[in-house]
Amino acid sequence: MTQRNTNRRELLKAAGLGAAAASILGSASVGRSAQPSRVKKSKLHGMKFDVLVVGGGPAGIGAALGAAGAGAKTMLIENHAFFGGVASWCLGMPINQMRPESKARSKVHELVINELTALGDQAVRIGQHQLWCNVEYLKVAVLNALDKVGCKYLVHTHAVDTVVKNNRVTGVVVATKQGMATIEAGAVVDCTGDGDIAFFAGAETMKEFGKLSPQTLCLSLTNVTSSQLRKVNMRQLAVKARTKYPLIPKGWGLRKVANSDNFYINHAGTRDIGQFDATDPFQRSAAECTSRRQIVQMAQAMREFGGDELNDIELTGAGAQMGVRETRRVKGLYVLTEKDAVDGRTFRDVIAWRSGYLDIGFVRFSKMKVHDVPYRAILPEKLDGLLMAGRCISATHVAASAGKSMGNCVATGHAAGLAAAMSVSKGILPREIKVARLQDALRADGVDLKRGGKVQKGVSAAG
């Protein structure tokens, strides 16, 4: 089902933003003037950058490092208190596909890895393609990487609208503690995961409600050992405990966090509870709040039904928010398909590749080949001045699941950031750049653009 931009003025009013919404939206069409007049303006208001990256998860980190590393005056904004996205708030879940087959993937990927290892042996454990991180070290490593390339950045800065002129995105409206502000940019990269910037600007988006991947609130636990966990069958435990604790999943596993004695759980989340659209404020609130109750029930179930092995286990924390696997994808000049992923399709305008498994979180898990991402899949079909990266790039429901591993999101971010920087330096639109020159720049950054069609070695079902 295709979702188009609807009447956001009414949605904002319903959310209690009446006066602010009216002043932001004004009387303009898609290209709203977006000059906040009834609320105080932040110091940010009117600042201009070559490249503005919205969203500081893996895709946003890749885009910011790529753009700033190419010499563009770059700003990265994030609405949370830290960068890293799901890599940070999922409490130790592996950052997959960062070094497929234990080989360096790009200068950008390696910069993040190097900053992690520089923080010592408690920061990261490196696997056959993935990183297991202590997330507090990861948050600092990302800051250090951004500093190294001279990227400006702000946290607690929430994108709420866009400025569109002559069908071109020229800025983003943000909310800060000082008030509203419009940040102007030569090019904008949407790394929000949910395609918020593209949606606000009026781009066509895609979303198959009823098939959306489940959301998961990750949790961390302590006071248990690996040897104790090996003696417990979590599926059998769940069968016994679900009558008393009905929100718990049908089973889960515990894995170690980096080089520590703590464990994390990445589980089926809302899969057995119901479908939630994380772009709907009411459904998202329901999913978040239900997930909080769910993890407490999981901890209680383990203590009560886990025998002597788990009766002392302790819940020590949960993510800053649930992890969202799928919402909107932005319709681009090309839409990646399941067949592209399974067949390992290559494209002449390749700017990145995706590896790993076709993984619709806890719903379907199947093999695929390494496959290319064409430049056309990170450009909105009709809107100018904007690129997408991460899980909101142009792909079908199933194909989106083939690229959601975080290392793949860094890769599309890297390409989008470089393309944005190149378009600004040339004084042209992102869709007007010569892809061959972008490919040359990616190769100079260590990206092998001939991986499509290959079968990845050394990937296990454990991800």
ABEGO torsion letter per residue (X at the ends): XBBBBBBAAAAAAAAGAAAAAAAAAEABBABBAGBBAABBBBAABGBBBABBBBEABAAAAAAAAAAAAAGBBBBBBBABABBGEAAAAAGGBBBBGABBGGBBABAAAAAAAAAAAAAEAAABBBBAABBBBBAAAAAAAAAAAAAAAGBBBBBGBBBABBBBBGGBBABBBBBBAAEBBBBBBABBBBAAGAGAAAAAAGBBBBBBBGABBBBBBBBBBBGBBAAAAAABBAAAAAAAAAAABAABBAEBBBBBBEBBABBBBBBAEAAAAEBBBAABAAAAAAAAAAAAAAAAAAAAAAAAAAEAAAAABBBAEBBABBBBABBBBBBBABBBBAAAAAAGBBBAABABBBBEBBBBBGABBBBBBBBBBBAAAABBAABBGBBBBEAABBBBAAAAAAAABAAAAAAAAAAAAAAAAAAAAAGBBAAABBAAAAAAAAAAAGBBAAABGBBBBGBBAAX
